[in-house]
Amino acid sequence: MTDDRVYPASKPPGAANPTFPANKAQLYSANRPAYRQPASRHRRTHSRGCCCRCCCWTIFALILLILIAAAASAVVYLIYRPRQPTFTVSSLKVSSLNFTSANHLTTAIALSVIAKNPNKNVGFTYDATDITVFKVSPGDDDVVIGKGSIPSFLHGKKNTTLLKSTIGSAPGDLDELSAGKLKGELKAKKSVAIKIVLDTKVKVKMGSVKSPKSGIRVTCEGIKAAAPSGKKATTAGTSGAKCKVDLRIKIWKFTF
């Protein structure tokens, strides 16, 4: 009869008998995660390549849009050839220019300014204009002797507009030094040098193209005025007056 009993396999030579309970080394070996091979770099390199291509296309699109905008601006500039408006002081009449207290100057001036738009296809829209009248003091700071304003107006193509304003006293008193010098000139019946500064904002329209509002300053010098000796106003000399226009309208990179 065949013997069907199973006998345990013999231990290989040199094998250590297992210990119970398990020691620290056996527990560490059982809990240690299995080694995993690092992921391939192919997927990371592929994603970086996609990002670089997207950035390149975005930059190219921006450059193309900038070039198109520059070309369009150049075409608009060449078609319309915009020029700055011009301003001229046509008259200045002084009704009052005297001191009613130690340092307070009372001013009443009637001012007329002619504005010309030389453009055939360009229009200007002006906001309300602030006017400041200075007494020019060579070597010293100019002294504010009057304030006024002009309402907003539309300056059409090839248009000449007469602007009028009444200049009143400036707020506050003059300092003692400025008041003393001006009093001496007025008592001597001398004409004083006058400077007029107009400050406002303007919007330019060329066909269907409209610019954002830009600041404009007009400075008129070369005016001589004297205080009236009675009730009759004196007329200032404006024949030598010159007005400088400081306007910076930008159509892309073109400025006029």
Disulfide bonds with the S-S distance in Angstrom:
Cys220-Cys243 2.03
